[in-house]
Amino acid sequence: MAAMAILHLLKKWLLVELLINISESAVCLNAPDAVTIEQSSSAVVTISSSSAVNQSTVIHLNVTFSSQENYSSIITLPEQVLLPEKATSANFTVVTHDVGQVTAHLFSNNTHLDSLSSRIRFIVIHSSVLSVVAQVIGWIYFVAWSVSFYPQAWENWRRKSVVGLNFDFLALNLTGFIAYSVFNIGLFWIPYIKEEFLQKNPNGINPVNANDVFFSLHALLFCVIYVSQAALYERGGQRVSWTARILLLIGWTFALISLFVAVAHKITWLEYLYYFSYIKLAVTLIKYVPQAYMNYRRQSTEGWSIGNVLLDFTGGVFSILQMIIQSYNNDEWKLVFGDPTKFGLGLFSVAFDIVFMTQHYCLYKQPAQYEAIPEQQASSRKFSLSRLRFGSSEIHRTSSEQPQGTLFFYMYTCIMLYR
């Protein structure tokens, strides 16, 4: 038994040594993940190695995906690129013809060259200007959505009250951004899950970027701040409804059961992460309903920050606009119609923002407020543009009301001047 154990350990040691030697001798091949080029133009692409190769190496470009039936109608690529001996980089030129996307994997017969994970995605677009515009719009809606969380927190702090802010919305929103953060962190930071994504989508691009992770964590932080304010400030006897509690229980039970299924290897961890995105989707579809109904029942939007709504509306409109521009520029309308979830959620949020703006500015607009002021001396000819005298009393218009009845006001002023 001892001999068998020693033999087993020896095998493991030899295997580790072999892997170390392979990793030390292998030269990694590096190439840009994506190359964006205007149609009817050319570009120079550089392939580099982590160290100089010990012999001349031929690198082959194997096209694995094309948005058109024949990739040569989109772009002209060399079939192979020569990496000279003792060199660490090689250049090649590509010429574009039509708008589209082409993915090429790099491989070589050189056993010392590790190119298994090297691929280049060529994206041919209509206009570089439109690409810049889309990026600017992306930053606009990113900032608008990020800043949209501040007005509600400020409103709660200023009033020292959360009366008017629906607790069902708070609970659902917190759950939604927890799920969204889990999805983004897993797909952006966990190598194992990123590798699963590439294996499942060899020609795809990871949909999660650094700004997505920041946005979700930033939003989650403010959801926690809202909940803390709800615990500290005047709440008017409000609590989370049983309907919301049941919905949240269903969502988290689904997540917990899915976790055990993933641990049992019945589903992949990537699929488990996507379940969190479904939870976020479901929450987004229903989270605004309690707040809109509460505003209707109270016939008021007091306590619900309109600044939050305006910024969210701005972000939603610019998000949809960016999708449309990108779809045209890439000649890929499935970015809009092929992803109904993202596009539909954008439209859904904008629609509810319009409902909230209608409630605030039209349906439940606060009436003008007036306050009485003492009677002025009859001999005084001084008057204020914000005061109207009727008989023995005056009514003072507060600064919150805009002047109305302009013609009558000026007629009254003339009479008072020449009286």
PETAPE-V62452 format. One record per residue. N is the residue number from 1. RES is the residue in one small letter. PSI is psi as a letter, one per 40 degrees, with the letter a starting at -180 (999 if undefined). OMEGA is omega in whole degrees, -180 to 180 (999 if undefined). Layout:
n=N res=RES psi=PSI omega=OMEGA
n=N res=RES psi=PSI omega=OMEGA
This chain:
n=1 res=m psi=d omega=179
n=2 res=a psi=d omega=179
n=3 res=a psi=d omega=179
n=4 res=m psi=d omega=179
n=5 res=a psi=d omega=179
n=6 res=i psi=d omega=179
n=7 res=l psi=d omega=179
n=8 res=h psi=d omega=178
n=9 res=l psi=d omega=179
n=10 res=l psi=d omega=178
n=11 res=k psi=d omega=180
n=12 res=k psi=d omega=180
n=13 res=w psi=d omega=179
n=14 res=l psi=d omega=180
n=15 res=l psi=d omega=179
n=16 res=v psi=d omega=179
n=17 res=e psi=d omega=180
n=18 res=l psi=d omega=180
n=19 res=l psi=d omega=179
n=20 res=i psi=d omega=-180
n=21 res=n psi=d omega=179
n=22 res=i psi=d omega=-178
n=23 res=s psi=d omega=-180
n=24 res=e psi=d omega=-177
n=25 res=s psi=d omega=-177
n=26 res=a psi=i omega=176
n=27 res=v psi=h omega=-178
n=28 res=c psi=h omega=179
n=29 res=l psi=h omega=-178
n=30 res=n psi=h omega=178
n=31 res=a psi=i omega=179
n=32 res=p psi=h omega=180
n=33 res=d psi=d omega=-178
n=34 res=a psi=i omega=176
n=35 res=v psi=h omega=-179
n=36 res=t psi=h omega=-175
n=37 res=i psi=i omega=174
n=38 res=e psi=i omega=177
n=39 res=q psi=i omega=-180
n=40 res=s psi=f omega=177
n=41 res=s psi=a omega=-180
n=42 res=s psi=i omega=180
n=43 res=a psi=i omega=178
n=44 res=v psi=h omega=-178
n=45 res=v psi=h omega=-178
n=46 res=t psi=h omega=172
n=47 res=i psi=h omega=-178
n=48 res=s psi=i omega=177
n=49 res=s psi=i omega=-177
n=50 res=s psi=d omega=176
n=51 res=s psi=i omega=-178
n=52 res=a psi=h omega=179
n=53 res=v psi=i omega=-176
n=54 res=n psi=e omega=177
n=55 res=q psi=i omega=177
n=56 res=s psi=h omega=-174
n=57 res=t psi=h omega=176
n=58 res=v psi=h omega=179
n=59 res=i psi=h omega=-179
n=60 res=h psi=i omega=176
n=61 res=l psi=h omega=-178
n=62 res=n psi=h omega=-179
n=63 res=v psi=h omega=-179
n=64 res=t psi=e omega=180
n=65 res=f psi=i omega=174
n=66 res=s psi=h omega=180
n=67 res=s psi=e omega=174
n=68 res=q psi=i omega=-175
n=69 res=e psi=d omega=180
n=70 res=n psi=h omega=-175
n=71 res=y psi=d omega=-179
n=72 res=s psi=e omega=175
n=73 res=s psi=e omega=178
n=74 res=i psi=d omega=-173
n=75 res=i psi=i omega=174
n=76 res=t psi=h omega=-179
n=77 res=l psi=i omega=172
n=78 res=p psi=i omega=179
n=79 res=e psi=d omega=-180
n=80 res=q psi=i omega=180
n=81 res=v psi=h omega=-179
n=82 res=l psi=h omega=173
n=83 res=l psi=h omega=-173
n=84 res=p psi=i omega=178
n=85 res=e psi=h omega=-180
n=86 res=k psi=e omega=179
n=87 res=a psi=i omega=179
n=88 res=t psi=e omega=179
n=89 res=s psi=i omega=177
n=90 res=a psi=i omega=-179
n=91 res=n psi=i omega=172
n=92 res=f psi=i omega=-176
n=93 res=t psi=h omega=175
n=94 res=v psi=i omega=179
n=95 res=v psi=h omega=-178
n=96 res=t psi=i omega=-179
n=97 res=h psi=d omega=-175
n=98 res=d psi=i omega=-180
n=99 res=v psi=h omega=179
n=100 res=g psi=a omega=-179
n=101 res=q psi=h omega=179
n=102 res=v psi=h omega=177
n=103 res=t psi=h omega=180
n=104 res=a psi=h omega=175
n=105 res=h psi=i omega=-179
n=106 res=l psi=h omega=176
n=107 res=f psi=i omega=-178
n=108 res=s psi=i omega=177
n=109 res=n psi=e omega=178
n=110 res=n psi=h omega=-176
n=111 res=t psi=e omega=180
n=112 res=h psi=e omega=-177
n=113 res=l psi=h omega=-180
n=114 res=d psi=h omega=-179
n=115 res=s psi=e omega=-175
n=116 res=l psi=d omega=-176
n=117 res=s psi=e omega=-177
n=118 res=s psi=h omega=176
n=119 res=r psi=i omega=179
n=120 res=i psi=h omega=176
n=121 res=r psi=h omega=180
n=122 res=f psi=h omega=-179
n=123 res=i psi=h omega=-180
n=124 res=v psi=h omega=-174
n=125 res=i psi=i omega=177
n=126 res=h psi=d omega=-171
n=127 res=s psi=h omega=175
n=128 res=s psi=d omega=178
n=129 res=v psi=d omega=178
n=130 res=l psi=d omega=178
n=131 res=s psi=d omega=178
n=132 res=v psi=d omega=179
n=133 res=v psi=d omega=179
n=134 res=a psi=d omega=178
n=135 res=q psi=d omega=178
n=136 res=v psi=d omega=178
n=137 res=i psi=d omega=178
n=138 res=g psi=d omega=179
n=139 res=w psi=d omega=179
n=140 res=i psi=d omega=-178
n=141 res=y psi=d omega=175
n=142 res=f psi=d omega=179
n=143 res=v psi=d omega=-179
n=144 res=a psi=d omega=-180
n=145 res=w psi=d omega=-179
n=146 res=s psi=d omega=-178
n=147 res=v psi=d omega=-176
n=148 res=s psi=e omega=-180
n=149 res=f psi=e omega=-174
n=150 res=y psi=d omega=-176
n=151 res=p psi=d omega=-179
n=152 res=q psi=d omega=178
n=153 res=a psi=d omega=178
n=154 res=w psi=d omega=179
n=155 res=e psi=d omega=179
n=156 res=n psi=d omega=-179
n=157 res=w psi=d omega=-179
n=158 res=r psi=d omega=-178
n=159 res=r psi=e omega=-173
n=160 res=k psi=f omega=-177
n=161 res=s psi=i omega=174
n=162 res=v psi=e omega=176
n=163 res=v psi=h omega=-176
n=164 res=g psi=e omega=176
n=165 res=l psi=h omega=-172
n=166 res=n psi=h omega=-178
n=167 res=f psi=d omega=175
n=168 res=d psi=d omega=177
n=169 res=f psi=d omega=180
n=170 res=l psi=d omega=-177
n=171 res=a psi=d omega=-180
n=172 res=l psi=d omega=-179
n=173 res=n psi=d omega=178
n=174 res=l psi=d omega=178
n=175 res=t psi=d omega=-179
n=176 res=g psi=d omega=-178
n=177 res=f psi=d omega=170
n=178 res=i psi=d omega=180
n=179 res=a psi=d omega=-179
n=180 res=y psi=d omega=179
n=181 res=s psi=d omega=178
n=182 res=v psi=d omega=180
n=183 res=f psi=d omega=-177
n=184 res=n psi=d omega=-179
n=185 res=i psi=d omega=-179
n=186 res=g psi=d omega=-175
n=187 res=l psi=e omega=-179
n=188 res=f psi=d omega=-171
n=189 res=w psi=d omega=-175
n=190 res=i psi=h omega=-175
n=191 res=p psi=d omega=-177
n=192 res=y psi=d omega=-179
n=193 res=i psi=d omega=176
n=194 res=k psi=d omega=178
n=195 res=e psi=d omega=176
n=196 res=e psi=d omega=180
n=197 res=f psi=d omega=-180
n=198 res=l psi=d omega=178
n=199 res=q psi=d omega=180
n=200 res=k psi=d omega=-179
n=201 res=n psi=g omega=-175
n=202 res=p psi=d omega=-180
n=203 res=n psi=e omega=-178
n=204 res=g psi=i omega=179
n=205 res=i psi=h omega=179
n=206 res=n psi=h omega=-175
n=207 res=p psi=e omega=-176
n=208 res=v psi=h omega=177
n=209 res=n psi=i omega=-178
n=210 res=a psi=d omega=-179
n=211 res=n psi=d omega=175
n=212 res=d psi=d omega=179
n=213 res=v psi=d omega=180
n=214 res=f psi=d omega=-177
n=215 res=f psi=d omega=-177
n=216 res=s psi=d omega=179
n=217 res=l psi=d omega=177
n=218 res=h psi=d omega=178
n=219 res=a psi=d omega=179
n=220 res=l psi=d omega=178
n=221 res=l psi=d omega=-178
n=222 res=f psi=d omega=174
n=223 res=c psi=d omega=177
n=224 res=v psi=d omega=178
n=225 res=i psi=d omega=178
n=226 res=y psi=d omega=-179
n=227 res=v psi=d omega=178
n=228 res=s psi=d omega=178
n=229 res=q psi=d omega=178
n=230 res=a psi=d omega=179
n=231 res=a psi=d omega=-174
n=232 res=l psi=d omega=-172
n=233 res=y psi=i omega=177
n=234 res=e psi=h omega=-176
n=235 res=r psi=e omega=178
n=236 res=g psi=f omega=179
n=237 res=g psi=e omega=-178
n=238 res=q psi=i omega=176
n=239 res=r psi=i omega=179
n=240 res=v psi=h omega=-177
n=241 res=s psi=i omega=178
n=242 res=w psi=d omega=178
n=243 res=t psi=d omega=179
n=244 res=a psi=d omega=180
n=245 res=r psi=d omega=-180
n=246 res=i psi=d omega=179
n=247 res=l psi=d omega=179
n=248 res=l psi=d omega=178
n=249 res=l psi=d omega=178
n=250 res=i psi=d omega=-178
n=251 res=g psi=d omega=-178
n=252 res=w psi=d omega=174
n=253 res=t psi=d omega=176
n=254 res=f psi=d omega=180
n=255 res=a psi=d omega=-178
n=256 res=l psi=d omega=179
n=257 res=i psi=d omega=179
n=258 res=s psi=d omega=178
n=259 res=l psi=d omega=179
n=260 res=f psi=d omega=178
n=261 res=v psi=d omega=178
n=262 res=a psi=d omega=178
n=263 res=v psi=d omega=179
n=264 res=a psi=e omega=177
n=265 res=h psi=f omega=175
n=266 res=k psi=d omega=172
n=267 res=i psi=i omega=179
n=268 res=t psi=i omega=177
n=269 res=w psi=d omega=176
n=270 res=l psi=d omega=177
n=271 res=e psi=d omega=178
n=272 res=y psi=d omega=178
n=273 res=l psi=d omega=-180
n=274 res=y psi=d omega=175
n=275 res=y psi=d omega=177
n=276 res=f psi=d omega=177
n=277 res=s psi=d omega=177
n=278 res=y psi=d omega=176
n=279 res=i psi=d omega=178
n=280 res=k psi=d omega=179
n=281 res=l psi=d omega=-179
n=282 res=a psi=d omega=-180
n=283 res=v psi=d omega=-178
n=284 res=t psi=d omega=-179
n=285 res=l psi=d omega=-173
n=286 res=i psi=e omega=-168
n=287 res=k psi=d omega=-178
n=288 res=y psi=e omega=-175
n=289 res=v psi=d omega=-180
n=290 res=p psi=d omega=-179
n=291 res=q psi=d omega=179
n=292 res=a psi=d omega=179
n=293 res=y psi=d omega=179
n=294 res=m psi=d omega=176
n=295 res=n psi=d omega=180
n=296 res=y psi=d omega=-178
n=297 res=r psi=d omega=180
n=298 res=r psi=e omega=-175
n=299 res=q psi=f omega=-178
n=300 res=s psi=i omega=174
n=301 res=t psi=e omega=179
n=302 res=e psi=h omega=-177
n=303 res=g psi=e omega=178
n=304 res=w psi=h omega=-171
n=305 res=s psi=h omega=177
n=306 res=i psi=d omega=176
n=307 res=g psi=d omega=176
n=308 res=n psi=d omega=-178
n=309 res=v psi=d omega=-178
n=310 res=l psi=d omega=179
n=311 res=l psi=d omega=178
n=312 res=d psi=d omega=177
n=313 res=f psi=d omega=178
n=314 res=t psi=d omega=179
n=315 res=g psi=d omega=-180
n=316 res=g psi=d omega=-180
n=317 res=v psi=d omega=-180
n=318 res=f psi=d omega=177
n=319 res=s psi=d omega=178
n=320 res=i psi=d omega=179
n=321 res=l psi=d omega=179
n=322 res=q psi=d omega=179
n=323 res=m psi=d omega=-180
n=324 res=i psi=d omega=179
n=325 res=i psi=d omega=180
n=326 res=q psi=d omega=180
n=327 res=s psi=d omega=178
n=328 res=y psi=d omega=-175
n=329 res=n psi=d omega=180
n=330 res=n psi=e omega=-177
n=331 res=d psi=f omega=-179
n=332 res=e psi=g omega=-177
n=333 res=w psi=e omega=175
n=334 res=k psi=e omega=172
n=335 res=l psi=d omega=177
n=336 res=v psi=c omega=-173
n=337 res=f psi=e omega=177
n=338 res=g psi=e omega=177
n=339 res=d psi=g omega=-176
n=340 res=p psi=d omega=-180
n=341 res=t psi=d omega=-178
n=342 res=k psi=d omega=-178
n=343 res=f psi=d omega=-180
n=344 res=g psi=d omega=179
n=345 res=l psi=d omega=177
n=346 res=g psi=d omega=179
n=347 res=l psi=d omega=-178
n=348 res=f psi=d omega=179
n=349 res=s psi=d omega=179
n=350 res=v psi=d omega=180
n=351 res=a psi=d omega=179
n=352 res=f psi=d omega=176
n=353 res=d psi=d omega=177
n=354 res=i psi=d omega=177
n=355 res=v psi=d omega=-179
n=356 res=f psi=d omega=179
n=357 res=m psi=d omega=177
n=358 res=t psi=d omega=178
n=359 res=q psi=d omega=-174
n=360 res=h psi=d omega=-172
n=361 res=y psi=e omega=-175
n=362 res=c psi=d omega=-170
n=363 res=l psi=d omega=-173
n=364 res=y psi=f omega=179
n=365 res=k psi=h omega=-177
n=366 res=q psi=h omega=179
n=367 res=p psi=i omega=178
n=368 res=a psi=i omega=-178
n=369 res=q psi=h omega=-180
n=370 res=y psi=i omega=175
n=371 res=e psi=i omega=-178
n=372 res=a psi=i omega=176
n=373 res=i psi=i omega=-177
n=374 res=p psi=i omega=179
n=375 res=e psi=h omega=180
n=376 res=q psi=i omega=179
n=377 res=q psi=h omega=-175
n=378 res=a psi=d omega=-177
n=379 res=s psi=e omega=-177
n=380 res=s psi=h omega=178
n=381 res=r psi=e omega=-179
n=382 res=k psi=i omega=177
n=383 res=f psi=i omega=179
n=384 res=s psi=i omega=179
n=385 res=l psi=e omega=-179
n=386 res=s psi=e omega=-178
n=387 res=r psi=i omega=176
n=388 res=l psi=h omega=-178
n=389 res=r psi=h omega=178
n=390 res=f psi=h omega=179
n=391 res=g psi=b omega=-175
n=392 res=s psi=e omega=-179
n=393 res=s psi=i omega=178
n=394 res=e psi=i omega=176
n=395 res=i psi=h omega=-178
n=396 res=h psi=h omega=180
n=397 res=r psi=h omega=-180
n=398 res=t psi=i omega=-176
n=399 res=s psi=e omega=-178
n=400 res=s psi=e omega=-178
n=401 res=e psi=h omega=177
n=402 res=q psi=i omega=180
n=403 res=p psi=h omega=177
n=404 res=q psi=i omega=180
n=405 res=g psi=f omega=-173
n=406 res=t psi=d omega=-178
n=407 res=l psi=d omega=179
n=408 res=f psi=d omega=-177
n=409 res=f psi=d omega=-179
n=410 res=y psi=d omega=176
n=411 res=m psi=d omega=180
n=412 res=y psi=d omega=180
n=413 res=t psi=d omega=180
n=414 res=c psi=d omega=179
n=415 res=i psi=d omega=-179
n=416 res=m psi=d omega=-178
n=417 res=l psi=d omega=-175
n=418 res=y psi=e omega=-179
n=419 res=r psi=999 omega=999
